[in-house]
Amino acid sequence: MSGLGGYHANDDKSPLKGLLNCIVCKETMKLEKSTPDAEGKDTIQYRCEQCERIERVRLFRRSRDAAG
């Protein structure tokens, strides 16, 4: 996912848009991009619009069978 525009209601990444607060200036960080890593998990990159700090987090998905 390169761009940020055009999220759909059923897009599983849309709840992650405002998930992190910057540790420097306390502003909500914006979802910048998401890329799969070597293990098939997503690495999500956030950027603070105020101080330009970048944070990367790894998304672990629980299987649907384990949810019930």
Backbone hydrogen bonds in HBPLUS format (Angstrom, degrees):
<---DONOR---> <-ACCEPTOR-->    atom                        ^
c    i                          cat <-CA-CA->   ^        H-A-AA   ^      H-
h    n   atom  resd res      DA  || num        DHA   H-A  angle D-A-AA Bond
n    s   type  num  typ     dist DA aas  dist angle  dist       angle   num
A0011-ASP N   A0008-HIS O   3.06 MM   3  5.16 166.5  2.07 112.1 114.9     1
A0014-SER N   A0011-ASP O   3.18 MM   3  5.63 154.5  2.25 113.1 120.0     2
A0016-LEU N   A0013-LYS O   2.89 MM   3  5.32 151.2  1.97 115.8 125.4     3
A0017-LYS N   A0014-SER O   3.31 MM   3  5.57 171.9  2.32 114.4 115.7     4
A0029-MET N   A0020-LEU O   2.76 MM   9  5.48 169.7  1.77 149.0 152.7     5
A0022-CYS N   A0027-GLU O   2.75 MM   5  5.38 166.7  1.76 159.7 160.6     6
A0026-LYS N   A0022-CYS O   2.96 MM   4  4.70 133.1  2.18 121.7 130.8     7
A0030-LYS N   A0047-ARG O   2.95 MM  17  5.41 167.6  1.96 146.3 142.2     8
A0047-ARG N   A0030-LYS O   2.91 MM  17  5.41 153.4  1.98 147.1 154.6     9
A0032-GLU N   A0045-GLN O   2.71 MM  13  5.49 162.7  1.74 155.4 158.9    10
A0033-LYS N   A0045-GLN O   3.27 MM  12  5.28 155.9  2.34 134.0 139.0    11
A0045-GLN N   A0033-LYS O   2.78 MM  12  5.28 174.5  1.78 161.9 163.7    12
A0035-THR N   A0043-THR O   2.95 MM   8  5.33 163.3  1.98 147.0 150.8    13
A0043-THR N   A0035-THR O   2.69 MM   8  5.33 168.6  1.70 157.4 160.1    14
A0037-ASP N   A0041-LYS O   2.66 MM   4  5.54 156.7  1.71 164.4 172.2    15
A0040-GLY N   A0037-ASP O   3.04 MM   3  5.35 165.5  2.06 115.5 118.9    16
A0059-LEU N   A0042-ASP O   2.75 MM  17  5.21 171.8  1.76 163.0 166.0    17
A0044-ILE N   A0057-VAL O   2.70 MM  13  5.26 161.4  1.74 165.5 167.8    18
A0057-VAL N   A0044-ILE O   2.86 MM  13  5.26 159.2  1.90 150.3 156.6    19
A0046-TYR N   A0055-GLU O   2.77 MM   9  5.22 171.5  1.78 165.7 168.7    20
A0055-GLU N   A0046-TYR O   3.01 MM   9  5.22 159.1  2.05 138.5 144.4    21
A0048-CYS N   A0053-ARG O   2.88 MM   5  5.25 157.3  1.93 151.6 159.0    22
A0052-GLU N   A0048-CYS O   2.84 MM   4  4.85 134.0  2.06 131.6 140.6    23
A0066-ALA N   A0063-SER O   3.17 MM   3  5.48 132.4  2.41 104.2 115.4    24
A0067-ALA N   A0064-ARG O   3.30 MM   3  5.27 146.6  2.42  97.2 106.6    25
